[in-house]
Amino acid sequence: MERILVTGGAGYIGNIVVEKLLEKDYKVRVLDLMLFGDDALKPFRDNENLEVIEGDIRHIRDLVYATKSVDAVIHLAGIVGDPACSISEEATLSVNVEATKAIMEICKRYGVERIIFASSCSVYGASKMLLLNEGSFLNPLSLYAKTKIDSEQIIFNHASYFDVNRITPVILRFATAFGWSRRMRFDIVVNLLTAKAMMDGEITIFGGNQYRPFAHVQDLADACIAAMEADRELVDRQIFNVGNNDLNYRISEVGEIVAKIIPEAEVKYIKHKEDDRNYRVSFDKINYVLGWKAKWSLEDGVREMKREIEKLGGVNYRDPKYRNSDYPYI
């Protein structure tokens, strides 16, 4: 494979995927609405292997133009997160589900070899099972999670076993992301707690007994490329959880880690109805099948963000540009 399309390539994870692909001398095409601007791609603008298209995955013309002559698609574009998806169900379904149908049809039309789809471990919702794997029962508790399940099914349904030249689909269910990115987000738990500890000198944990799996944004980007480069027989129509078994943490434990690294911050615990989402996830499959392992610990990520915030002399983590739910999707 030589030319790769990254949808959402200017986003939180996408710009890092683009950087890593360029470092490996791939020709990279980005399709992004640039809702949060294109600053994350500016360091690579002079790279002759990068082509940037400002467009919308809901628009057939944009998709056709972006998909022609590419060998693989890493599909990251979408409305991400429960708060952002709850603003407009119509927009969420259009971006997260209907656009997936269009992408698959166009990929088939132009002979794309492989599609890597960014799904989410949020599809597991709430479970009393000790450790969830790719075959576990799905229990989506939000529109965001439901759209991920719908898109997974659409992708598999469009990759028929009976089509000799069919596209190879790979589903990656990402753990909750954290870590520094050129398109930074402070609406996800580890990043938000770190910023609050740095800027406010305190963090508040509501409840905190619920579990989440976590993965650094650099590791998530590496997993996309590993799935793209793997032998077809290893990944064809496969689902992989992406994260680290050691990074299944209670939210209260996340607060403790942040406070340990930023000791000047006070931690306040408030009794609160627990978030219904509560799940621990196994990442054994991607470890064993692809030989992929996460490199970043939660402590590494918090220290990294602490350094970057100090370099900037502070950050206004409340700025809408850092929060997916504060930008309008139409």
N, C-alpha and C positions, 0 to 999 in steps of 0.2 A: 504494500500500500504506500502510495506517495502523497496524495492530496487528501486532507482531512477537513471536513466541515465541523465546526464547533458552534452549535446554536447556544446563545447566551454566553458567548466568548468574552464579553466585557464584564461579566458578573463576578460574584464572590469566589466561586470555584473556577469559573470558566477562564478568567485571565491567567490563572496559574496553569491550567491545562494547556493553554496556548503557549505560554512561556516554555513549558517542558517539551512540547512538540517541536517548537522552533529549535530548541537546544539539540534535538535529535535529528535536525535537518529535514523534517517533514515540511511539505507545502501546506500552509494552513489558511483556511477560509473561515471567517467569522461572520455569522449572521446574528445581529443583536439590535433590539429596538433602541438601545442607548438611553433607556429611561433614567439611568443613574449617571449618564455621561460616558465618555470614552477615555477618561484619564487612566484607567487601569491598563489600557493598551498602548499608551503613548511611548513607553520605553521601547516598543518593538515596531513603531511605525515605519522606521527606515529599513526594516528587514525585508529584503526582496521576496522572501518566502511567505510573507503575510499579506493577505487580501481581506479587507474589512468592508462588509456590506451593512449599512444601516437599514434594517428592514424588520418586518413583523412576521412571525411564524404563522400568523393567521391569514396572511395574504399569499395566495397561490403564486402570483408572479414573483414575489420575493423568494419563495421556496424553490421554485423552478430554477431561477437564476443561480441561487446559492448551491443547489444540489448537482447541477450539471458538471460532469467530469470529476466528481469526487469518488474516492474509493471507500471511505467510511464516514459515518456521521456519529459524533458524540453529542447527544441531545441533552443539553442542560437547561435550555430556555424554559421558562414557565413562571407562574405566580407561586412563590415559595413561602411556606409557613402558614399556620392556622390563622393568625390575625389578618394577613394580607388576603387570603382566600375568602375570608368571611365578609369582606367589604362588598363584593358583588359576585353572587353565584353565577350570574350569566357570563361575566367576564372570565371567571375562573374556569368554567366548563369550556368556554371557547378556546382559551389559551392552553389549558392543561389536558384537554381531552380531544376536542375537535381538531386542533392543530396536529395532534399525534396521528390521527387518521390520515390527514393530508400528507404529512411527512412520509409515512409508510408507503402511500400510493406513489408518491413522486420518487422515492428511493427505488421502488420496484421498477418504475418506468425507466429510470436512467441507470439501472444496473449497479446500484451501490452494493458493495460486498458485505458490509457489516454495519449494524447500528448498535451503539452503546447507549442505553437509556438510564438516566439518573432517577431512580425511584427512591423510596425512603423506608427506613425501619419503622416509621410511624404507622405503617399498614398493620402492624401487630397490635397497636392500640393498648389494650390492657389485658394482662394475662397473669394467672397465678402459677403458670408453669415455671420451673426453675430457670430454664434457658431455652430460648426460642431459636429454631433454625429455619431454613428456607422452606421446609415443608410444613411448618406449624400453621395452625388455624389463624386466619386473618380476622382482625376485629377492629376495623377503622372507626375512630371516634370523631373524625372531623371531615369536612369537605375536602381538604387538602389530601388526606390519606385516601379517601375514596377515589379521587381523580388519579392518584398514582396506581391504584389497583386497576381501574378502568383502562389506563394507558398500557399497563403491562399486558392485559388481555388483548387489547387491540393489536399490539405489536406482535404477539405470538400468533394471533389469528391471521394476520397478513403475511406471515412467513410460512406458507404451506409446505408440508413435507413433500407434496407431489410436484412441486416446481423445482426442476433440476438446478436452475440458476438462481434459486431464491436467496434473498438476503439472510445473513446470519444475525439473529437478534441476541443481545446479551443484556440482562437486567441487573443493575447494581442498586441494591437497597442501602443507601447511605445511613450511617449512624448520624446522630446530631453533630453538626460541624462546629468547630472552634478554630481559633488561630487568626493570625494577621494576614490580610490580603490588601492589594492595592485598591480594591473596591470593598471597603471594610463594612462589616455589619456589627451593630451593637444591639440587635434585637434577638440574639440567641444567647442562651443562658451563661455559658462560660465567659464569653466576650463581655456581656453586660455586667456580670459580677466583677470582673477584673477592672473594667472602666469605672464602675461606681466606687470600688475600693480605692483606686488611684485618685479620682477626682473629688469624691465626697467624703472619703475617710471612713465610710461605713457601708455595709451591705446588709440587706434584709432577706431572710429566708422564710418563705411562707410554707408551713408544713415541712416538707423536705424529705419525707421518707420514700417518695416515689423514685424508682430507678429510671435511668436513661443510659443508652450506650452512646459513646462519644468517639469522634475521629477528627484528627487535625486536617485542615483544608489541603495541606500539602500531600498527605496520605491519600485523601479522596481523589486528588488529581492523578497521583501515581496509579491508583487502581483503574482509572479510566483508560490509561495508556496500556496497562498490563492486559486488560480485557481486550483491547483493540489488537494488540500484538500477539496474543496467544494463538496457538494452533486451533483451527476451527473445531476439531472434534472435542476439544476441552471445554469450549464455551458455547457451542451452538444450542440455542434455546435454553440456556442455563440462567438461573437466578443466583446471585451471590450477595450475601450480607457483607458490607464493607465497614470494617472497624477493628477493634482490638478487644479480645476477651477480658483483658485487664482493665479496660476503660468502661466497664459497666458500673456506674456510680449512682448512689443516692444524691439527690440535689443538695442535701445537707453536707455530704462529703465534699462536693464541689466547693461549697462555701468554706469549708475547713482548709482545703488546699489553697484557695485564693488567699485566705487570711494568713496562712503560714508563709507564703511568698511575699505578701504585702502586710507585714505585721502591724503597721500603724493603723490599719483599718479595723474598725469594730464590727463584729458580727452580731446581728440581732435575729433571734428566732421568734417567729410569731405563729401561734397555733392557728391553723387555717385548714379548711376543707382541702384534702389532698387532690391534686390534679388527677383526673380519671386515667390519664395515660401513665402506665406503669409497666415497664417491661425490661427484661434482660435478654441479650441476644448473643448467640454463638456465631463466631466468625471462623470456625474450623474449616468450612468448605473452601473458602477462598485461599486459606493458608495451605491446605493440602492439594487442591486441584491446580492452582496457579502458582503455588510457591510464593505468594505475595504476603507480606507481613507489614503491619503498620510500624512506623519508625518513631512517631512522636508520642510522648506521654502528655497527660494533662498538665503536669508541672512544667514541661517544656513549653507548652503553648502559653501558659500564664506568664512565664518569665519573658517569652518573646514579646507578648503584648505590652508588658510592663516596660521593656526597653524601647519599644516603638513609641509608646505614649510619652515617655520621658524625652525622646529625641524631638518630638513635636512640641514639647513644652506644655503638654496637656491636650485634651480633646473634648469637644462638646458632644458627648455621646447621645445627647437628646436631639441633635440635628436630624431633620427628616431624611437627609441623604444616607444616613446609616440604618434606616429602618424600612423594610419592604412595605409595611402596612401604611406608611405615610405618603406613598406615591400613588397617584390615580392610575388605574388600568381601565382603559376604555375600549 
